[in-house]
Amino acid sequence: MEKLAFPAPIVQIEDDRTATSVEALKRAILDNLYYIVGTTQANASNQEFFAAVAYTVRDRILARWFATLACYKQQDVRVVCYLSAEFLMGPHLANNLLNLDLEEPIRQAVAELGRDLGVIEEQESEPGLGNGGLGRLAACYLDSMATLGVPAIGYGIRYEFGIFSQQIRDGWQVELTDYWLRYGNPWEIRHPHEAVEVGYGGRTEGWTDSTGRYRVRWVPASVVRGVPYNTPIVGYRSGIANDLRLWRSESTESFYFDRFNSGDYQGAVAGKTFAENISKVLYPNDEEIQGKELRLQQQYFFTSCALQDMIRLHLRAGRQIDTFHEKWAIQLNDTHPSIGVAELMRLLVDEHGLDWEKAWEITSNTFSYTNHTLLPEALERWPRPMFASILPRHLEIINEINARFLSEVRKHFDGDEARVSRMSIIDEHGEKFVRMANLACVGSYRVNGVAALHTELLKKEVLRDFYELWPEKFINVTNGVTPRRWLAVSNPEQSALMTRRVGNGWLNNLDELKQLEGLAEDAAFRAEWRRVQHDVKVRLTNYILEATGISVDPSSMFDVLVKRIHEYKRQHLKVLHILTLYFRLKRKPNLEMAPRTFLFGGKAAPGYAMAKLIIKLINSVAEVVNTDPDVKHRLKVVFLPDYDVSLGQKVYPAADLSEQISTAGKEASGTGNMKFAMNGALTIGTLDGANIEIRDAVGHENFFLFGLTADQVQSTLAQGYRPRAIYESNPFLREVIDSISSGQFSHRDQNLFRPLLDQLLNSDPYLLFADYQSYIDCQDRVTEIYRDQEQWSRMAILNAARMGKFSSDRSIREYSENIWRVAAITLC
């Protein structure tokens, strides 16, 4: 297979309507204001002006999109289909302007029309169609596939309501509806003529066809329409525009007149209500999903829509159905779309008449599966009775897949019935469950982890049985992030500095930033680096004051922990460190210490009580620390509400210290760690996920390491871990825990944080106490080095210079060459 290479530069595609001169852009913006938005230049709000600019940019993307589709057809390419329940794309406008090389002409056109492009960009509603890392990774991968010229379609759900908006009231998280479609979405194009139908419930019927072959017909109890909305995803100056196709659920019959006429007013719209609920809202991570019918309905909905769409495109191209696997490579982004294994079998066997063996050959050579978790509870499984009620035909197919698979297992491991039980797709114990990770492993020709340690732990622990049966299936592809959004768009100041010194080739070859290594020894460059970093921090400081009312010092160290709130990510360990410093300063007010601003951000799933209590603890500590005259100029604690991609673009560039402190062996990879380091932040972290590879890349001397290793974590727990003994033996830890317990940070309410403290003292499943002293000692080293700004700047520059491996472009090359078997294309 041809190695991936960047597509050759193409001649710009434009005509009079889509010309890119400033005058043409001004005319287009005014036309779109008048004819599409329905207002005039004089009356347009900034929101309306944003829509006009977005339509103007989209028009210029469409020419590339149609040219790309025509080229794919002409070259008869194999297409990657990235199936993901989440796509956290972030705002499109700034990213599209960068990738189209339109930022300066648009900026000038907007300015000549009396507006400011920065203000206009702030009007864009962020589509919050993901919880965090999983959806953000999918977005980075779409960007890289378009940049590299990899033929691809992203398939997912067009949730009407995305991840909730977060407010902080009295220190507590409050969830509000995220109606991101309030003002419409100018980037998407609805295609109702390509809608498909998706069934639920009902029964199956066996019958014998004219050739004497036994067949099965599924008779669903209800059917919904899946309507696709396409968003073109343009690559960085590649001329390629791939497709993000999100599906909205609609009723096949919006209103039943017969029920209405008989007085059944609710029944008249019941079908519409059921159908529209499927794509209504994104489920937050960490909610208990077992038994939640809607989650399974959602997963089946978009997966079935996607597979029907692929088959339609395959047959429309004049191909035979038995060549499907030759032209489509389907990546399952975690277990959410793994029902696709059974659905493709159903479509091939029931709808297209293939025999089982041929259908299985096609299916098992089409799917590959990315595992994103080491937490056993995060491996989806569905109660068998519920599964049968929603997808009766699919349960029959899964039972058949399982019977054939277990026969193979018994051939390889004769007499090992315990192994057979563990590997079965159906968990036969108790209530009985359908194990979706097992289905994904059985039905995929490749299974990959997302960091070197994660993949090894999959082989040794989580998926050990499958690895021992099929070692050739398993492969690692370490995650990556796009430098276009996470450097060029989010950190224009530092990007300009880099480009002045090494050129702009780093935007599609991040390894070119290695040229900065030599400049780390240049005192003048280090000074320039610090000036730029200070300007970036001032930008975030202004935002913090506006968003929270808290004034922070941009010359202080910005110590940042932003990610989904979860016990294994250990935001509360960071709180223990803050309080340790606080009590040091209370004992010695004249203690020499570099001022620190501690920044937190992230959302807790609405039903995750302990995570929400951690948010309350952070804010309660902030309330005391920020108002204490003994420390207020040296310690500041800020919780940034409603953390999302837009806020991330402000936070990552401004960080001095990146907190990656999860319990070793719990984080699959992480991508925030990459974004921070790419922007020059130094990392304090455990040997977990991609931290290991980042440390190796930037140099061990440029990474602040603490804590137990994954093996030591397992050993500690196996030996009978006693956190209370650590508490009793460490006076500083005891002082911190006792202060929380006494109500010092909860207006003397000694019960508020009792659930959190009781867990830490009695079980501490994520080993905060075990890692506490190592973390404090490492943080003291951070403080010491930060006082030497020349040394800190040197280390920061080397971090940014050595992050080439963690571009999502590298990840996509590895997927393309080692899993998907696709080659890059150039436009025809």
LINKA-V567174 format. One record per residue. N is the residue number from 1. RES is the residue in three letters. PHI is phi in whole degrees, 0 to 359 (NA if undefined). Layout:
BEGIN
n->N res->RES phi->PHI
n->N res->RES phi->PHI
END
This chain:
BEGIN
n->1 res->MET phi->NA
n->2 res->GLU phi->297
n->3 res->LYS phi->292
n->4 res->LEU phi->291
n->5 res->ALA phi->221
n->6 res->PHE phi->290
n->7 res->PRO phi->300
n->8 res->ALA phi->294
n->9 res->PRO phi->302
n->10 res->ILE phi->243
n->11 res->VAL phi->291
n->12 res->GLN phi->299
n->13 res->ILE phi->268
n->14 res->GLU phi->200
n->15 res->ASP phi->227
n->16 res->ASP phi->301
n->17 res->ARG phi->288
n->18 res->THR phi->244
n->19 res->ALA phi->296
n->20 res->THR phi->242
n->21 res->SER phi->290
n->22 res->VAL phi->300
n->23 res->GLU phi->295
n->24 res->ALA phi->295
n->25 res->LEU phi->293
n->26 res->LYS phi->299
n->27 res->ARG phi->297
n->28 res->ALA phi->294
n->29 res->ILE phi->299
n->30 res->LEU phi->294
n->31 res->ASP phi->298
n->32 res->ASN phi->292
n->33 res->LEU phi->301
n->34 res->TYR phi->280
n->35 res->TYR phi->268
n->36 res->ILE phi->251
n->37 res->VAL phi->285
n->38 res->GLY phi->84
n->39 res->THR phi->212
n->40 res->THR phi->243
n->41 res->GLN phi->303
n->42 res->ALA phi->291
n->43 res->ASN phi->260
n->44 res->ALA phi->291
n->45 res->SER phi->285
n->46 res->ASN phi->298
n->47 res->GLN phi->296
n->48 res->GLU phi->293
n->49 res->PHE phi->294
n->50 res->PHE phi->303
n->51 res->ALA phi->301
n->52 res->ALA phi->296
n->53 res->VAL phi->296
n->54 res->ALA phi->298
n->55 res->TYR phi->297
n->56 res->THR phi->296
n->57 res->VAL phi->291
n->58 res->ARG phi->299
n->59 res->ASP phi->304
n->60 res->ARG phi->281
n->61 res->ILE phi->282
n->62 res->LEU phi->299
n->63 res->ALA phi->300
n->64 res->ARG phi->290
n->65 res->TRP phi->297
n->66 res->PHE phi->295
n->67 res->ALA phi->296
n->68 res->THR phi->296
n->69 res->LEU phi->298
n->70 res->ALA phi->296
n->71 res->CYS phi->292
n->72 res->TYR phi->300
n->73 res->LYS phi->295
n->74 res->GLN phi->295
n->75 res->GLN phi->271
n->76 res->ASP phi->52
n->77 res->VAL phi->281
n->78 res->ARG phi->271
n->79 res->VAL phi->252
n->80 res->VAL phi->275
n->81 res->CYS phi->246
n->82 res->TYR phi->263
n->83 res->LEU phi->266
n->84 res->SER phi->215
n->85 res->ALA phi->289
n->86 res->GLU phi->224
n->87 res->PHE phi->224
n->88 res->LEU phi->264
n->89 res->MET phi->285
n->90 res->GLY phi->79
n->91 res->PRO phi->297
n->92 res->HIS phi->270
n->93 res->LEU phi->301
n->94 res->ALA phi->298
n->95 res->ASN phi->294
n->96 res->ASN phi->294
n->97 res->LEU phi->298
n->98 res->LEU phi->297
n->99 res->ASN phi->292
n->100 res->LEU phi->270
n->101 res->ASP phi->58
n->102 res->LEU phi->245
n->103 res->GLU phi->299
n->104 res->GLU phi->291
n->105 res->PRO phi->300
n->106 res->ILE phi->293
n->107 res->ARG phi->303
n->108 res->GLN phi->292
n->109 res->ALA phi->299
n->110 res->VAL phi->296
n->111 res->ALA phi->296
n->112 res->GLU phi->291
n->113 res->LEU phi->266
n->114 res->GLY phi->86
n->115 res->ARG phi->235
n->116 res->ASP phi->250
n->117 res->LEU phi->299
n->118 res->GLY phi->301
n->119 res->VAL phi->294
n->120 res->ILE phi->296
n->121 res->GLU phi->298
n->122 res->GLU phi->291
n->123 res->GLN phi->282
n->124 res->GLU phi->289
n->125 res->SER phi->284
n->126 res->GLU phi->279
n->127 res->PRO phi->287
n->128 res->GLY phi->276
n->129 res->LEU phi->265
n->130 res->GLY phi->191
n->131 res->ASN phi->269
n->132 res->GLY phi->164
n->133 res->GLY phi->306
n->134 res->LEU phi->300
n->135 res->GLY phi->286
n->136 res->ARG phi->289
n->137 res->LEU phi->299
n->138 res->ALA phi->301
n->139 res->ALA phi->294
n->140 res->CYS phi->299
n->141 res->TYR phi->292
n->142 res->LEU phi->297
n->143 res->ASP phi->300
n->144 res->SER phi->290
n->145 res->MET phi->298
n->146 res->ALA phi->291
n->147 res->THR phi->293
n->148 res->LEU phi->276
n->149 res->GLY phi->81
n->150 res->VAL phi->273
n->151 res->PRO phi->300
n->152 res->ALA phi->204
n->153 res->ILE phi->228
n->154 res->GLY phi->265
n->155 res->TYR phi->243
n->156 res->GLY phi->197
n->157 res->ILE phi->247
n->158 res->ARG phi->270
n->159 res->TYR phi->297
n->160 res->GLU phi->292
n->161 res->PHE phi->241
n->162 res->GLY phi->274
n->163 res->ILE phi->303
n->164 res->PHE phi->301
n->165 res->SER phi->280
n->166 res->GLN phi->252
n->167 res->GLN phi->244
n->168 res->ILE phi->248
n->169 res->ARG phi->237
n->170 res->ASP phi->54
n->171 res->GLY phi->86
n->172 res->TRP phi->261
n->173 res->GLN phi->289
n->174 res->VAL phi->237
n->175 res->GLU phi->264
n->176 res->LEU phi->237
n->177 res->THR phi->296
n->178 res->ASP phi->260
n->179 res->TYR phi->267
n->180 res->TRP phi->289
n->181 res->LEU phi->266
n->182 res->ARG phi->307
n->183 res->TYR phi->253
n->184 res->GLY phi->82
n->185 res->ASN phi->224
n->186 res->PRO phi->290
n->187 res->TRP phi->276
n->188 res->GLU phi->264
n->189 res->ILE phi->230
n->190 res->ARG phi->279
n->191 res->HIS phi->233
n->192 res->PRO phi->296
n->193 res->HIS phi->290
n->194 res->GLU phi->251
n->195 res->ALA phi->293
n->196 res->VAL phi->233
n->197 res->GLU phi->249
n->198 res->VAL phi->232
n->199 res->GLY phi->260
n->200 res->TYR phi->218
n->201 res->GLY phi->68
n->202 res->GLY phi->83
n->203 res->ARG phi->215
n->204 res->THR phi->242
n->205 res->GLU phi->230
n->206 res->GLY phi->269
n->207 res->TRP phi->203
n->208 res->THR phi->247
n->209 res->ASP phi->279
n->210 res->SER phi->293
n->211 res->THR phi->267
n->212 res->GLY phi->85
n->213 res->ARG phi->270
n->214 res->TYR phi->286
n->215 res->ARG phi->233
n->216 res->VAL phi->232
n->217 res->ARG phi->244
n->218 res->TRP phi->266
n->219 res->VAL phi->247
n->220 res->PRO phi->294
n->221 res->ALA phi->280
n->222 res->SER phi->215
n->223 res->VAL phi->227
n->224 res->VAL phi->239
n->225 res->ARG phi->265
n->226 res->GLY phi->254
n->227 res->VAL phi->252
n->228 res->PRO phi->276
n->229 res->TYR phi->239
n->230 res->ASN phi->263
n->231 res->THR phi->237
n->232 res->PRO phi->292
n->233 res->ILE phi->247
n->234 res->VAL phi->267
n->235 res->GLY phi->278
n->236 res->TYR phi->287
n->237 res->ARG phi->52
n->238 res->SER phi->260
n->239 res->GLY phi->81
n->240 res->ILE phi->270
n->241 res->ALA phi->227
n->242 res->ASN phi->273
n->243 res->ASP phi->239
n->244 res->LEU phi->258
n->245 res->ARG phi->245
n->246 res->LEU phi->254
n->247 res->TRP phi->251
n->248 res->ARG phi->251
n->249 res->SER phi->271
n->250 res->GLU phi->222
n->251 res->SER phi->282
n->252 res->THR phi->288
n->253 res->GLU phi->222
n->254 res->SER phi->289
n->255 res->PHE phi->213
n->256 res->TYR phi->258
n->257 res->PHE phi->294
n->258 res->ASP phi->296
n->259 res->ARG phi->291
n->260 res->PHE phi->299
n->261 res->ASN phi->292
n->262 res->SER phi->271
n->263 res->GLY phi->94
n->264 res->ASP phi->271
n->265 res->TYR phi->290
n->266 res->GLN phi->290
n->267 res->GLY phi->296
n->268 res->ALA phi->296
n->269 res->VAL phi->240
n->270 res->ALA phi->297
n->271 res->GLY phi->297
n->272 res->LYS phi->295
n->273 res->THR phi->297
n->274 res->PHE phi->301
n->275 res->ALA phi->297
n->276 res->GLU phi->288
n->277 res->ASN phi->297
n->278 res->ILE phi->298
n->279 res->SER phi->253
n->280 res->LYS phi->287
n->281 res->VAL phi->215
n->282 res->LEU phi->283
n->283 res->TYR phi->285
n->284 res->PRO phi->291
n->285 res->ASN phi->298
n->286 res->ASP phi->73
n->287 res->GLU phi->285
n->288 res->GLU phi->289
n->289 res->ILE phi->262
n->290 res->GLN phi->303
n->291 res->GLY phi->91
n->292 res->LYS phi->272
n->293 res->GLU phi->300
n->294 res->LEU phi->299
n->295 res->ARG phi->297
n->296 res->LEU phi->294
n->297 res->GLN phi->300
n->298 res->GLN phi->296
n->299 res->GLN phi->296
n->300 res->TYR phi->293
n->301 res->PHE phi->303
n->302 res->PHE phi->286
n->303 res->THR phi->290
n->304 res->SER phi->295
n->305 res->CYS phi->303
n->306 res->ALA phi->297
n->307 res->LEU phi->293
n->308 res->GLN phi->298
n->309 res->ASP phi->295
n->310 res->MET phi->299
n->311 res->ILE phi->296
n->312 res->ARG phi->301
n->313 res->LEU phi->294
n->314 res->HIS phi->296
n->315 res->LEU phi->288
n->316 res->ARG phi->297
n->317 res->ALA phi->280
n->318 res->GLY phi->84
n->319 res->ARG phi->267
n->320 res->GLN phi->272
n->321 res->ILE phi->297
n->322 res->ASP phi->284
n->323 res->THR phi->256
n->324 res->PHE phi->306
n->325 res->HIS phi->292
n->326 res->GLU phi->282
n->327 res->LYS phi->243
n->328 res->TRP phi->225
n->329 res->ALA phi->244
n->330 res->ILE phi->255
n->331 res->GLN phi->258
n->332 res->LEU phi->272
n->333 res->ASN phi->276
n->334 res->ASP phi->76
n->335 res->THR phi->279
n->336 res->HIS phi->306
n->337 res->PRO phi->264
n->338 res->SER phi->290
n->339 res->ILE phi->300
n->340 res->GLY phi->300
n->341 res->VAL phi->299
n->342 res->ALA phi->289
n->343 res->GLU phi->292
n->344 res->LEU phi->295
n->345 res->MET phi->299
n->346 res->ARG phi->299
n->347 res->LEU phi->296
n->348 res->LEU phi->288
n->349 res->VAL phi->277
n->350 res->ASP phi->280
n->351 res->GLU phi->270
n->352 res->HIS phi->245
n->353 res->GLY phi->73
n->354 res->LEU phi->282
n->355 res->ASP phi->285
n->356 res->TRP phi->302
n->357 res->GLU phi->298
n->358 res->LYS phi->292
n->359 res->ALA phi->298
n->360 res->TRP phi->292
n->361 res->GLU phi->300
n->362 res->ILE phi->294
n->363 res->THR phi->299
n->364 res->SER phi->285
n->365 res->ASN phi->250
n->366 res->THR phi->251
n->367 res->PHE phi->269
n->368 res->SER phi->227
n->369 res->TYR phi->232
n->370 res->THR phi->260
n->371 res->ASN phi->268
n->372 res->HIS phi->242
n->373 res->THR phi->214
n->374 res->LEU phi->248
n->375 res->LEU phi->269
n->376 res->PRO phi->306
n->377 res->GLU phi->291
n->378 res->ALA phi->270
n->379 res->LEU phi->278
n->380 res->GLU phi->299
n->381 res->ARG phi->213
n->382 res->TRP phi->239
n->383 res->PRO phi->305
n->384 res->ARG phi->300
n->385 res->PRO phi->299
n->386 res->MET phi->294
n->387 res->PHE phi->300
n->388 res->ALA phi->296
n->389 res->SER phi->288
n->390 res->ILE phi->268
n->391 res->LEU phi->226
n->392 res->PRO phi->298
n->393 res->ARG phi->293
n->394 res->HIS phi->291
n->395 res->LEU phi->294
n->396 res->GLU phi->300
n->397 res->ILE phi->294
n->398 res->ILE phi->296
n->399 res->ASN phi->300
n->400 res->GLU phi->291
n->401 res->ILE phi->302
n->402 res->ASN phi->294
n->403 res->ALA phi->299
n->404 res->ARG phi->292
n->405 res->PHE phi->294
n->406 res->LEU phi->295
n->407 res->SER phi->297
n->408 res->GLU phi->293
n->409 res->VAL phi->299
n->410 res->ARG phi->295
n->411 res->LYS phi->294
n->412 res->HIS phi->277
n->413 res->PHE phi->230
n->414 res->ASP phi->300
n->415 res->GLY phi->88
n->416 res->ASP phi->266
n->417 res->GLU phi->288
n->418 res->ALA phi->295
n->419 res->ARG phi->294
n->420 res->VAL phi->303
n->421 res->SER phi->296
n->422 res->ARG phi->293
n->423 res->MET phi->272
n->424 res->SER phi->303
n->425 res->ILE phi->293
n->426 res->ILE phi->259
n->427 res->ASP phi->280
n->428 res->GLU phi->274
n->429 res->HIS phi->276
n->430 res->GLY phi->57
n->431 res->GLU phi->293
n->432 res->LYS phi->77
n->433 res->PHE phi->228
n->434 res->VAL phi->264
n->435 res->ARG phi->266
n->436 res->MET phi->285
n->437 res->ALA phi->294
n->438 res->ASN phi->296
n->439 res->LEU phi->299
n->440 res->ALA phi->296
n->441 res->CYS phi->295
n->442 res->VAL phi->292
n->443 res->GLY phi->269
n->444 res->SER phi->247
n->445 res->TYR phi->269
n->446 res->ARG phi->221
n->447 res->VAL phi->231
n->448 res->ASN phi->233
n->449 res->GLY phi->268
n->450 res->VAL phi->239
n->451 res->ALA phi->198
n->452 res->ALA phi->302
n->453 res->LEU phi->296
n->454 res->HIS phi->302
n->455 res->THR phi->297
n->456 res->GLU phi->295
n->457 res->LEU phi->290
n->458 res->LEU phi->299
n->459 res->LYS phi->294
n->460 res->LYS phi->275
n->461 res->GLU phi->231
n->462 res->VAL phi->298
n->463 res->LEU phi->238
n->464 res->ARG phi->303
n->465 res->ASP phi->299
n->466 res->PHE phi->290
n->467 res->TYR phi->294
n->468 res->GLU phi->291
n->469 res->LEU phi->280
n->470 res->TRP phi->229
n->471 res->PRO phi->300
n->472 res->GLU phi->290
n->473 res->LYS phi->285
n->474 res->PHE phi->269
n->475 res->ILE phi->207
n->476 res->ASN phi->253
n->477 res->VAL phi->227
n->478 res->THR phi->295
n->479 res->ASN phi->302
n->480 res->GLY phi->211
n->481 res->VAL phi->231
n->482 res->THR phi->281
n->483 res->PRO phi->287
n->484 res->ARG phi->295
n->485 res->ARG phi->287
n->486 res->TRP phi->272
n->487 res->LEU phi->235
n->488 res->ALA phi->296
n->489 res->VAL phi->281
n->490 res->SER phi->276
n->491 res->ASN phi->228
n->492 res->PRO phi->298
n->493 res->GLU phi->295
n->494 res->GLN phi->289
n->495 res->SER phi->300
n->496 res->ALA phi->296
n->497 res->LEU phi->298
n->498 res->MET phi->298
n->499 res->THR phi->296
n->500 res->ARG phi->300
n->501 res->ARG phi->266
n->502 res->VAL phi->234
n->503 res->GLY phi->83
n->504 res->ASN phi->257
n->505 res->GLY phi->296
n->506 res->TRP phi->295
n->507 res->LEU phi->294
n->508 res->ASN phi->235
n->509 res->ASN phi->204
n->510 res->LEU phi->296
n->511 res->ASP phi->299
n->512 res->GLU phi->295
n->513 res->LEU phi->289
n->514 res->LYS phi->300
n->515 res->GLN phi->298
n->516 res->LEU phi->287
n->517 res->GLU phi->304
n->518 res->GLY phi->296
n->519 res->LEU phi->287
n->520 res->ALA phi->298
n->521 res->GLU phi->267
n->522 res->ASP phi->266
n->523 res->ALA phi->299
n->524 res->ALA phi->292
n->525 res->PHE phi->292
n->526 res->ARG phi->299
n->527 res->ALA phi->295
n->528 res->GLU phi->294
n->529 res->TRP phi->302
n->530 res->ARG phi->293
n->531 res->ARG phi->297
n->532 res->VAL phi->296
n->533 res->GLN phi->299
n->534 res->HIS phi->296
n->535 res->ASP phi->298
n->536 res->VAL phi->295
n->537 res->LYS phi->293
n->538 res->VAL phi->297
n->539 res->ARG phi->301
n->540 res->LEU phi->291
n->541 res->THR phi->303
n->542 res->ASN phi->296
n->543 res->TYR phi->295
n->544 res->ILE phi->301
n->545 res->LEU phi->298
n->546 res->GLU phi->291
n->547 res->ALA phi->278
n->548 res->THR phi->237
n->549 res->GLY phi->80
n->550 res->ILE phi->264
n->551 res->SER phi->265
n->552 res->VAL phi->239
n->553 res->ASP phi->266
n->554 res->PRO phi->293
n->555 res->SER phi->273
n->556 res->SER phi->283
n->557 res->MET phi->289
n->558 res->PHE phi->270
n->559 res->ASP phi->257
n->560 res->VAL phi->238
n->561 res->LEU phi->228
n->562 res->VAL phi->233
n->563 res->LYS phi->182
n->564 res->ARG phi->308
n->565 res->ILE phi->281
n->566 res->HIS phi->206
n->567 res->GLU phi->300
n->568 res->TYR phi->287
n->569 res->LYS phi->279
n->570 res->ARG phi->63
n->571 res->GLN phi->301
n->572 res->HIS phi->287
n->573 res->LEU phi->294
n->574 res->LYS phi->298
n->575 res->VAL phi->297
n->576 res->LEU phi->299
n->577 res->HIS phi->294
n->578 res->ILE phi->302
n->579 res->LEU phi->291
n->580 res->THR phi->298
n->581 res->LEU phi->295
n->582 res->TYR phi->301
n->583 res->PHE phi->286
n->584 res->ARG phi->299
n->585 res->LEU phi->291
n->586 res->LYS phi->294
n->587 res->ARG phi->285
n->588 res->LYS phi->228
n->589 res->PRO phi->301
n->590 res->ASN phi->264
n->591 res->LEU phi->300
n->592 res->GLU phi->284
n->593 res->MET phi->201
n->594 res->ALA phi->296
n->595 res->PRO phi->302
n->596 res->ARG phi->231
n->597 res->THR phi->248
n->598 res->PHE phi->265
n->599 res->LEU phi->248
n->600 res->PHE phi->243
n->601 res->GLY phi->199
n->602 res->GLY phi->148
n->603 res->LYS phi->247
n->604 res->ALA phi->259
n->605 res->ALA phi->304
n->606 res->PRO phi->305
n->607 res->GLY phi->266
n->608 res->TYR phi->262
n->609 res->ALA phi->298
n->610 res->MET phi->293
n->611 res->ALA phi->296
n->612 res->LYS phi->293
n->613 res->LEU phi->291
n->614 res->ILE phi->296
n->615 res->ILE phi->299
n->616 res->LYS phi->298
n->617 res->LEU phi->297
n->618 res->ILE phi->303
n->619 res->ASN phi->290
n->620 res->SER phi->290
n->621 res->VAL phi->295
n->622 res->ALA phi->301
n->623 res->GLU phi->301
n->624 res->VAL phi->280
n->625 res->VAL phi->297
n->626 res->ASN phi->290
n->627 res->THR phi->249
n->628 res->ASP phi->276
n->629 res->PRO phi->298
n->630 res->ASP phi->291
n->631 res->VAL phi->228
n->632 res->LYS phi->295
n->633 res->HIS phi->269
n->634 res->ARG phi->239
n->635 res->LEU phi->229
n->636 res->LYS phi->224
n->637 res->VAL phi->238
n->638 res->VAL phi->226
n->639 res->PHE phi->258
n->640 res->LEU phi->272
n->641 res->PRO phi->287
n->642 res->ASP phi->59
n->643 res->TYR phi->294
n->644 res->ASP phi->210
n->645 res->VAL phi->298
n->646 res->SER phi->300
n->647 res->LEU phi->290
n->648 res->GLY phi->302
n->649 res->GLN phi->294
n->650 res->LYS phi->271
n->651 res->VAL phi->276
n->652 res->TYR phi->305
n->653 res->PRO phi->294
n->654 res->ALA phi->268
n->655 res->ALA phi->287
n->656 res->ASP phi->266
n->657 res->LEU phi->236
n->658 res->SER phi->258
n->659 res->GLU phi->267
n->660 res->GLN phi->233
n->661 res->ILE phi->245
n->662 res->SER phi->297
n->663 res->THR phi->298
n->664 res->ALA phi->303
n->665 res->GLY phi->93
n->666 res->LYS phi->251
n->667 res->GLU phi->270
n->668 res->ALA phi->298
n->669 res->SER phi->217
n->670 res->GLY phi->90
n->671 res->THR phi->232
n->672 res->GLY phi->301
n->673 res->ASN phi->302
n->674 res->MET phi->288
n->675 res->LYS phi->296
n->676 res->PHE phi->298
n->677 res->ALA phi->296
n->678 res->MET phi->299
n->679 res->ASN phi->269
n->680 res->GLY phi->98
n->681 res->ALA phi->290
n->682 res->LEU phi->273
n->683 res->THR phi->255
n->684 res->ILE phi->251
n->685 res->GLY phi->194
n->686 res->THR phi->270
n->687 res->LEU phi->278
n->688 res->ASP phi->224
n->689 res->GLY phi->54
n->690 res->ALA phi->282
n->691 res->ASN phi->307
n->692 res->ILE phi->299
n->693 res->GLU phi->288
n->694 res->ILE phi->296
n->695 res->ARG phi->300
n->696 res->ASP phi->296
n->697 res->ALA phi->287
n->698 res->VAL phi->274
n->699 res->GLY phi->103
n->700 res->HIS phi->302
n->701 res->GLU phi->287
n->702 res->ASN phi->251
n->703 res->PHE phi->221
n->704 res->PHE phi->264
n->705 res->LEU phi->260
n->706 res->PHE phi->213
n->707 res->GLY phi->89
n->708 res->LEU phi->289
n->709 res->THR phi->280
n->710 res->ALA phi->299
n->711 res->ASP phi->294
n->712 res->GLN phi->293
n->713 res->VAL phi->300
n->714 res->GLN phi->298
n->715 res->SER phi->296
n->716 res->THR phi->299
n->717 res->LEU phi->293
n->718 res->ALA phi->293
n->719 res->GLN phi->277
n->720 res->GLY phi->91
n->721 res->TYR phi->296
n->722 res->ARG phi->236
n->723 res->PRO phi->298
n->724 res->ARG phi->295
n->725 res->ALA phi->294
n->726 res->ILE phi->293
n->727 res->TYR phi->303
n->728 res->GLU phi->288
n->729 res->SER phi->266
n->730 res->ASN phi->248
n->731 res->PRO phi->295
n->732 res->PHE phi->286
n->733 res->LEU phi->296
n->734 res->ARG phi->297
n->735 res->GLU phi->298
n->736 res->VAL phi->293
n->737 res->ILE phi->296
n->738 res->ASP phi->295
n->739 res->SER phi->294
n->740 res->ILE phi->292
n->741 res->SER phi->298
n->742 res->SER phi->287
n->743 res->GLY phi->92
n->744 res->GLN phi->300
n->745 res->PHE phi->247
n->746 res->SER phi->217
n->747 res->HIS phi->53
n->748 res->ARG phi->71
n->749 res->ASP phi->278
n->750 res->GLN phi->280
n->751 res->ASN phi->260
n->752 res->LEU phi->303
n->753 res->PHE phi->259
n->754 res->ARG phi->303
n->755 res->PRO phi->301
n->756 res->LEU phi->291
n->757 res->LEU phi->291
n->758 res->ASP phi->298
n->759 res->GLN phi->294
n->760 res->LEU phi->297
n->761 res->LEU phi->285
n->762 res->ASN phi->258
n->763 res->SER phi->223
n->764 res->ASP phi->45
n->765 res->PRO phi->297
n->766 res->TYR phi->253
n->767 res->LEU phi->57
n->768 res->LEU phi->298
n->769 res->PHE phi->294
n->770 res->ALA phi->297
n->771 res->ASP phi->262
n->772 res->TYR phi->303
n->773 res->GLN phi->294
n->774 res->SER phi->299
n->775 res->TYR phi->294
n->776 res->ILE phi->297
n->777 res->ASP phi->297
n->778 res->CYS phi->293
n->779 res->GLN phi->295
n->780 res->ASP phi->295
n->781 res->ARG phi->294
n->782 res->VAL phi->302
n->783 res->THR phi->301
n->784 res->GLU phi->297
n->785 res->ILE phi->288
n->786 res->TYR phi->298
n->787 res->ARG phi->294
n->788 res->ASP phi->263
n->789 res->GLN phi->296
n->790 res->GLU phi->295
n->791 res->GLN phi->293
n->792 res->TRP phi->299
n->793 res->SER phi->297
n->794 res->ARG phi->302
n->795 res->MET phi->294
n->796 res->ALA phi->296
n->797 res->ILE phi->297
n->798 res->LEU phi->294
n->799 res->ASN phi->301
n->800 res->ALA phi->296
n->801 res->ALA phi->290
n->802 res->ARG phi->252
n->803 res->MET phi->263
n->804 res->GLY phi->304
n->805 res->LYS phi->299
n->806 res->PHE phi->262
n->807 res->SER phi->286
n->808 res->SER phi->295
n->809 res->ASP phi->299
n->810 res->ARG phi->297
n->811 res->SER phi->301
n->812 res->ILE phi->292
n->813 res->ARG phi->301
n->814 res->GLU phi->292
n->815 res->TYR phi->301
n->816 res->SER phi->294
n->817 res->GLU phi->277
n->818 res->ASN phi->256
n->819 res->ILE phi->236
n->820 res->TRP phi->278
n->821 res->ARG phi->58
n->822 res->VAL phi->237
n->823 res->ALA phi->243
n->824 res->ALA phi->292
n->825 res->ILE phi->241
n->826 res->THR phi->244
n->827 res->LEU phi->296
n->828 res->CYS phi->291
END
